[in-house]
Amino acid sequence: MATTRLFLVRHGETEWSASGRHTGWTDIPLNDNGLEQAKRLGERLAGYTFKAVISSPLSRALETCRIGGLGDVAVIDPDLREWNYGEFEGRTTDEIREEIPGWTIWTAQITRGESLADVARRVDRVIARALDVDGDVAIFGHGHCLRILAVRWLGLEPDAGALFELSTATISRLGWERERRVIELWNGAAHLGMV
């Protein structure tokens, strides 16, 4: 029976995430609310024992991990960086749709950045490494990257990530029902006082 479970932890809020700006490889720090969210995440995660902790190298994820009490054991994995949005970096969907009606990141042609397939290849490597761990793995990362990781865990195409909202400072858990990979918890925010 498979024993590896992945706890996906999205970083706390930043000024850009709060305003809906696409934040890929730009290293935006947590805002005051994000710092408080990270503290609450730590309180929620305190009851778990993780066999491995992996984090994106970007400061918003690393800081969430550190404040959450797991920074001293975290391994930085560049494959957990957020999607490189190229020319769409720092822009909101509404701003982009003024130029490209009906635009969505999930179907966009991206120049000077990464394709959806590029991100899927990265998260497939993260999953493969995590499956070598016998026990729970905490993964600190970013909204789109973690959504793609979740659907790849399920064996779905990466664009299926569009179907899964993921809020800041939430916890999701990927596990097993017998031999089948499943989502056990998604977008959990009870620790933030949200249902």
C-alpha positions as YAML, in Angstrom:
chain: A
units: angstrom
residues:
- id: 1
  name: MET
  ca: [0.00, 0.00, 0.00]
- id: 2
  name: ALA
  ca: [1.28, 3.47, -0.90]
- id: 3
  name: THR
  ca: [2.19, 5.61, 2.10]
- id: 4
  name: THR
  ca: [3.42, 8.85, 0.54]
- id: 5
  name: ARG
  ca: [1.03, 11.77, 0.96]
- id: 6
  name: LEU
  ca: [1.72, 15.24, -0.37]
- id: 7
  name: PHE
  ca: [0.63, 18.27, 1.66]
- id: 8
  name: LEU
  ca: [0.47, 21.20, -0.76]
- id: 9
  name: VAL
  ca: [0.87, 24.52, 1.02]
- id: 10
  name: ARG
  ca: [0.34, 27.68, -1.00]
- id: 11
  name: HIS
  ca: [2.31, 30.67, 0.22]
- id: 12
  name: GLY
  ca: [0.67, 33.50, 2.13]
- id: 13
  name: GLU
  ca: [-0.73, 36.62, 0.52]
- id: 14
  name: THR
  ca: [1.43, 39.17, -1.30]
- id: 15
  name: GLU
  ca: [0.48, 42.57, -2.65]
- id: 16
  name: TRP
  ca: [0.38, 41.10, -6.15]
- id: 17
  name: SER
  ca: [-1.72, 38.04, -5.22]
- id: 18
  name: ALA
  ca: [-4.16, 40.31, -3.36]
- id: 19
  name: SER
  ca: [-4.62, 42.45, -6.48]
- id: 20
  name: GLY
  ca: [-4.81, 39.52, -8.91]
- id: 21
  name: ARG
  ca: [-1.53, 40.24, -10.68]
- id: 22
  name: HIS
  ca: [0.17, 37.21, -12.25]
- id: 23
  name: THR
  ca: [3.20, 36.59, -10.06]
- id: 24
  name: GLY
  ca: [5.55, 34.10, -11.60]
- id: 25
  name: TRP
  ca: [9.29, 34.43, -11.09]
- id: 26
  name: THR
  ca: [9.15, 37.99, -9.72]
- id: 27
  name: ASP
  ca: [10.18, 37.64, -6.09]
- id: 28
  name: ILE
  ca: [7.40, 39.48, -4.24]
- id: 29
  name: PRO
  ca: [7.46, 39.23, -0.41]
- id: 30
  name: LEU
  ca: [4.54, 38.39, 1.84]
- id: 31
  name: ASN
  ca: [2.44, 41.36, 2.91]
- id: 32
  name: ASP
  ca: [1.27, 41.82, 6.52]
- id: 33
  name: ASN
  ca: [-1.77, 39.61, 5.97]
- id: 34
  name: GLY
  ca: [0.45, 36.96, 4.36]
- id: 35
  name: LEU
  ca: [2.73, 36.98, 7.40]
- id: 36
  name: GLU
  ca: [-0.25, 36.40, 9.68]
- id: 37
  name: GLN
  ca: [-1.55, 33.65, 7.38]
- id: 38
  name: ALA
  ca: [1.84, 31.92, 7.52]
- id: 39
  name: LYS
  ca: [1.72, 31.99, 11.32]
- id: 40
  name: ARG
  ca: [-1.71, 30.34, 11.27]
- id: 41
  name: LEU
  ca: [-0.48, 27.75, 8.78]
- id: 42
  name: GLY
  ca: [2.27, 26.89, 11.22]
- id: 43
  name: GLU
  ca: [-0.25, 26.35, 14.00]
- id: 44
  name: ARG
  ca: [-2.25, 24.03, 11.72]
- id: 45
  name: LEU
  ca: [0.79, 22.06, 10.53]
- id: 46
  name: ALA
  ca: [2.26, 21.67, 14.04]
- id: 47
  name: GLY
  ca: [0.39, 18.42, 14.57]
- id: 48
  name: TYR
  ca: [2.02, 16.66, 11.62]
- id: 49
  name: THR
  ca: [5.33, 14.88, 11.24]
- id: 50
  name: PHE
  ca: [6.79, 15.28, 7.78]
- id: 51
  name: LYS
  ca: [9.41, 12.92, 6.38]
- id: 52
  name: ALA
  ca: [10.41, 15.62, 3.88]
- id: 53
  name: VAL
  ca: [9.76, 19.32, 3.37]
- id: 54
  name: ILE
  ca: [10.29, 20.85, -0.06]
- id: 55
  name: SER
  ca: [9.96, 24.53, -1.00]
- id: 56
  name: SER
  ca: [10.09, 26.75, -4.01]
- id: 57
  name: PRO
  ca: [13.16, 29.00, -3.93]
- id: 58
  name: LEU
  ca: [11.02, 32.16, -4.16]
- id: 59
  name: SER
  ca: [10.89, 34.16, -0.93]
- id: 60
  name: ARG
  ca: [7.10, 34.14, -0.54]
- id: 61
  name: ALA
  ca: [7.10, 30.33, -0.34]
- id: 62
  name: LEU
  ca: [10.30, 30.07, 1.71]
- id: 63
  name: GLU
  ca: [9.09, 32.68, 4.20]
- id: 64
  name: THR
  ca: [5.74, 30.89, 4.55]
- id: 65
  name: CYS
  ca: [7.66, 27.66, 5.20]
- id: 66
  name: ARG
  ca: [9.96, 29.35, 7.74]
- id: 67
  name: ILE
  ca: [7.16, 31.08, 9.66]
- id: 68
  name: GLY
  ca: [5.19, 27.84, 9.45]
- id: 69
  name: GLY
  ca: [7.95, 26.21, 11.48]
- id: 70
  name: LEU
  ca: [9.49, 24.01, 8.79]
- id: 71
  name: GLY
  ca: [12.16, 26.24, 7.29]
- id: 72
  name: ASP
  ca: [15.07, 24.58, 9.10]
- id: 73
  name: VAL
  ca: [14.37, 21.22, 7.42]
- id: 74
  name: ALA
  ca: [13.20, 22.44, 4.01]
- id: 75
  name: VAL
  ca: [14.99, 21.47, 0.83]
- id: 76
  name: ILE
  ca: [14.79, 24.07, -1.92]
- id: 77
  name: ASP
  ca: [13.60, 22.70, -5.25]
- id: 78
  name: PRO
  ca: [13.78, 24.99, -8.31]
- id: 79
  name: ASP
  ca: [11.14, 22.80, -10.00]
- id: 80
  name: LEU
  ca: [8.59, 24.30, -7.55]
- id: 81
  name: ARG
  ca: [8.99, 27.85, -8.87]
- id: 82
  name: GLU
  ca: [5.76, 29.37, -10.05]
- id: 83
  name: TRP
  ca: [4.95, 29.39, -13.78]
- id: 84
  name: ASN
  ca: [7.11, 31.87, -15.70]
- id: 85
  name: TYR
  ca: [4.37, 34.02, -17.26]
- id: 86
  name: GLY
  ca: [6.72, 35.86, -19.61]
- id: 87
  name: GLU
  ca: [5.03, 38.95, -21.08]
- id: 88
  name: PHE
  ca: [2.00, 38.46, -18.80]
- id: 89
  name: GLU
  ca: [4.04, 38.80, -15.59]
- id: 90
  name: GLY
  ca: [2.67, 41.44, -13.20]
- id: 91
  name: ARG
  ca: [-0.55, 41.94, -15.15]
- id: 92
  name: THR
  ca: [-4.11, 41.07, -14.14]
- id: 93
  name: THR
  ca: [-6.43, 38.97, -16.28]
- id: 94
  name: ASP
  ca: [-8.72, 41.99, -16.78]
- id: 95
  name: GLU
  ca: [-5.81, 44.11, -18.05]
- id: 96
  name: ILE
  ca: [-4.74, 41.40, -20.47]
- id: 97
  name: ARG
  ca: [-8.30, 40.86, -21.70]
- id: 98
  name: GLU
  ca: [-8.48, 44.51, -22.76]
- id: 99
  name: GLU
  ca: [-5.95, 43.54, -25.44]
- id: 100
  name: ILE
  ca: [-6.83, 39.83, -25.88]
- id: 101
  name: PRO
  ca: [-10.56, 39.19, -25.29]
- id: 102
  name: GLY
  ca: [-11.31, 35.88, -23.57]
- id: 103
  name: TRP
  ca: [-7.65, 35.40, -22.58]
- id: 104
  name: THR
  ca: [-6.80, 32.76, -19.99]
- id: 105
  name: ILE
  ca: [-3.39, 31.63, -18.76]
- id: 106
  name: TRP
  ca: [-4.47, 28.03, -19.34]
- id: 107
  name: THR
  ca: [-4.73, 28.48, -23.12]
- id: 108
  name: ALA
  ca: [-2.33, 31.38, -23.72]
- id: 109
  name: GLN
  ca: [0.67, 31.28, -26.00]
- id: 110
  name: ILE
  ca: [3.46, 32.61, -23.78]
- id: 111
  name: THR
  ca: [6.58, 34.23, -25.12]
- id: 112
  name: ARG
  ca: [9.65, 34.90, -22.98]
- id: 113
  name: GLY
  ca: [8.24, 32.48, -20.39]
- id: 114
  name: GLU
  ca: [7.14, 28.87, -20.00]
- id: 115
  name: SER
  ca: [4.47, 26.79, -21.65]
- id: 116
  name: LEU
  ca: [1.97, 24.79, -19.63]
- id: 117
  name: ALA
  ca: [3.83, 21.66, -20.74]
- id: 118
  name: ASP
  ca: [7.09, 23.09, -19.34]
- id: 119
  name: VAL
  ca: [5.51, 23.52, -15.90]
- id: 120
  name: ALA
  ca: [3.98, 20.04, -16.08]
- id: 121
  name: ARG
  ca: [7.40, 18.51, -16.74]
- id: 122
  name: ARG
  ca: [8.79, 20.29, -13.67]
- id: 123
  name: VAL
  ca: [6.02, 19.14, -11.33]
- id: 124
  name: ASP
  ca: [6.22, 15.59, -12.70]
- id: 125
  name: ARG
  ca: [9.82, 15.54, -11.45]
- id: 126
  name: VAL
  ca: [8.70, 16.84, -8.03]
- id: 127
  name: ILE
  ca: [6.10, 14.06, -7.80]
- id: 128
  name: ALA
  ca: [8.64, 11.41, -8.79]
- id: 129
  name: ARG
  ca: [11.06, 12.56, -6.08]
- id: 130
  name: ALA
  ca: [8.28, 12.79, -3.47]
- id: 131
  name: LEU
  ca: [7.17, 9.24, -4.20]
- id: 132
  name: ASP
  ca: [10.60, 8.07, -3.05]
- id: 133
  name: VAL
  ca: [9.69, 9.26, 0.47]
- id: 134
  name: ASP
  ca: [7.92, 6.82, 2.77]
- id: 135
  name: GLY
  ca: [5.56, 9.16, 4.60]
- id: 136
  name: ASP
  ca: [4.13, 12.66, 4.48]
- id: 137
  name: VAL
  ca: [5.81, 15.35, 2.37]
- id: 138
  name: ALA
  ca: [5.10, 19.08, 2.82]
- id: 139
  name: ILE
  ca: [5.43, 21.07, -0.40]
- id: 140
  name: PHE
  ca: [5.48, 24.87, -0.21]
- id: 141
  name: GLY
  ca: [4.73, 26.54, -3.49]
- id: 142
  name: HIS
  ca: [2.49, 28.68, -5.66]
- id: 143
  name: GLY
  ca: [-1.06, 28.72, -6.97]
- id: 144
  name: HIS
  ca: [-0.75, 27.65, -10.59]
- id: 145
  name: CYS
  ca: [2.24, 25.37, -10.08]
- id: 146
  name: LEU
  ca: [0.50, 23.49, -7.26]
- id: 147
  name: ARG
  ca: [-2.73, 23.22, -9.25]
- id: 148
  name: ILE
  ca: [-0.79, 21.63, -12.10]
- id: 149
  name: LEU
  ca: [1.00, 19.35, -9.65]
- id: 150
  name: ALA
  ca: [-2.34, 18.17, -8.25]
- id: 151
  name: VAL
  ca: [-3.80, 17.25, -11.63]
- id: 152
  name: ARG
  ca: [-0.58, 15.52, -12.68]
- id: 153
  name: TRP
  ca: [-0.80, 13.51, -9.42]
- id: 154
  name: LEU
  ca: [-4.23, 12.38, -10.63]
- id: 155
  name: GLY
  ca: [-2.89, 11.52, -14.10]
- id: 156
  name: LEU
  ca: [-4.80, 14.34, -15.79]
- id: 157
  name: GLU
  ca: [-3.59, 16.73, -18.47]
- id: 158
  name: PRO
  ca: [-2.05, 19.91, -17.03]
- id: 159
  name: ASP
  ca: [-4.79, 22.22, -18.32]
- id: 160
  name: ALA
  ca: [-7.21, 20.47, -15.93]
- id: 161
  name: GLY
  ca: [-5.58, 22.65, -13.26]
- id: 162
  name: ALA
  ca: [-7.97, 25.37, -14.44]
- id: 163
  name: LEU
  ca: [-10.74, 23.48, -12.61]
- id: 164
  name: PHE
  ca: [-9.14, 23.78, -9.16]
- id: 165
  name: GLU
  ca: [-9.12, 27.11, -7.35]
- id: 166
  name: LEU
  ca: [-6.31, 27.46, -4.82]
- id: 167
  name: SER
  ca: [-6.34, 30.36, -2.38]
- id: 168
  name: THR
  ca: [-3.33, 31.79, -0.58]
- id: 169
  name: ALA
  ca: [-2.18, 30.11, 2.65]
- id: 170
  name: THR
  ca: [-4.27, 27.00, 2.12]
- id: 171
  name: ILE
  ca: [-3.44, 23.34, 2.66]
- id: 172
  name: SER
  ca: [-4.35, 20.57, 0.24]
- id: 173
  name: ARG
  ca: [-3.57, 16.88, 0.67]
- id: 174
  name: LEU
  ca: [-2.92, 14.37, -2.08]
- id: 175
  name: GLY
  ca: [-3.06, 10.73, -1.10]
- id: 176
  name: TRP
  ca: [-4.47, 7.34, -1.97]
- id: 177
  name: GLU
  ca: [-7.61, 5.27, -2.03]
- id: 178
  name: ARG
  ca: [-6.09, 1.80, -2.17]
- id: 179
  name: GLU
  ca: [-3.74, 1.96, -5.20]
- id: 180
  name: ARG
  ca: [-5.42, 4.98, -6.83]
- id: 181
  name: ARG
  ca: [-4.10, 8.52, -6.37]
- id: 182
  name: VAL
  ca: [-6.77, 10.88, -5.02]
- id: 183
  name: ILE
  ca: [-7.30, 14.33, -3.55]
- id: 184
  name: GLU
  ca: [-8.02, 13.89, 0.15]
- id: 185
  name: LEU
  ca: [-8.37, 17.61, 0.94]
- id: 186
  name: TRP
  ca: [-8.43, 20.64, -1.31]
- id: 187
  name: ASN
  ca: [-8.03, 24.36, -0.56]
- id: 188
  name: GLY
  ca: [-8.35, 23.83, 3.20]
- id: 189
  name: ALA
  ca: [-8.59, 27.14, 5.01]
- id: 190
  name: ALA
  ca: [-10.18, 26.34, 8.38]
- id: 191
  name: HIS
  ca: [-7.00, 27.58, 10.11]
- id: 192
  name: LEU
  ca: [-7.68, 31.00, 8.55]
- id: 193
  name: GLY
  ca: [-11.19, 31.12, 9.98]
- id: 194
  name: MET
  ca: [-12.71, 30.38, 6.56]
- id: 195
  name: VAL
  ca: [-15.03, 27.50, 5.76]
...
